Amino acid sequence: MKLIIFGPPGAGKGTYANFLQERMGIQKISTGDLLRKEVKEGTQIGKKAKEYMDKGQLVPDELVIEVLKKELERIGKDNFILDGFPRTVSQAQKLDEMTKIDGLILIRIPEEILVEKLAGRRICSNPNCAAIYNVASIDKKIGRVHYYLPPMPPKKEGVCDKCGSPLIQRDDDKPEVIKERLKVYKKDSRPLLSYYRGKIPFIIIVPNRPPEEVIDRLIKKLEKLKEKS
């Protein structure tokens, strides 16, 4: 299956994509991780991308598409989930030229939950690992939905369980950048829903429980989609 996972920053796209990779064998492709790897390695692409990422702005299409093409060539084009791409209609049009997407996973979550989740997120500093943790503890009701999201801390504070590397808070997860990221999402990314509506199936999830519970619901929906295709 060739999937896109879509939602605002902090919605849990990376976490759910990791679960799908582990449980369904769908290769996760995170353009954010790919770009951060370029930044860490000090490549020309990385230097250019860092200027935008540090300000919470979208990295220009040509840079994102360049790293994505390289990754698709490396892993093949038949079984993957895209995390962080496309983020604009123009990116979606470029993706259509590269491959055909089977479905879009849409994460719906209130903004106030997002801000708490983002501020609590910690990631592994090793670009080859990129494990995700969260120290925020959320237990509140918004409208008719009860959001119970306990923290997902590492076993040892500040250290990745998987590879032992230090955990970090991304610069774009800090409060002053979070608001800018959400503005950019509303302006540039939401139009994607109109672009894809009617073209490919939408699989909608509400992350109001720990990821292990939400992923069970998601997998059932994906299995039904796979049966129909």
Secondary structure, DSSP 8 states (H G I E B T S, - for coil): -EEEEE-STTSSHHHHHHHHHHHH--EEEEHHHHHHHHHHHT-HHHHHHHHHHTTT----HHHHHHHHHHHHHHH-SSSEEEES---SHHHHHHHHHH----EEEEE---HHHHHHHHHHEEEES-TTT--EEE---EEEEETTEEEEE--B--SBTTB-TTT--BEE--GGGSHHHHHHHHHHIIIIITHHHHHHBTTB-EEEE---S-HHHHHHHHHHHHHHHHHH-
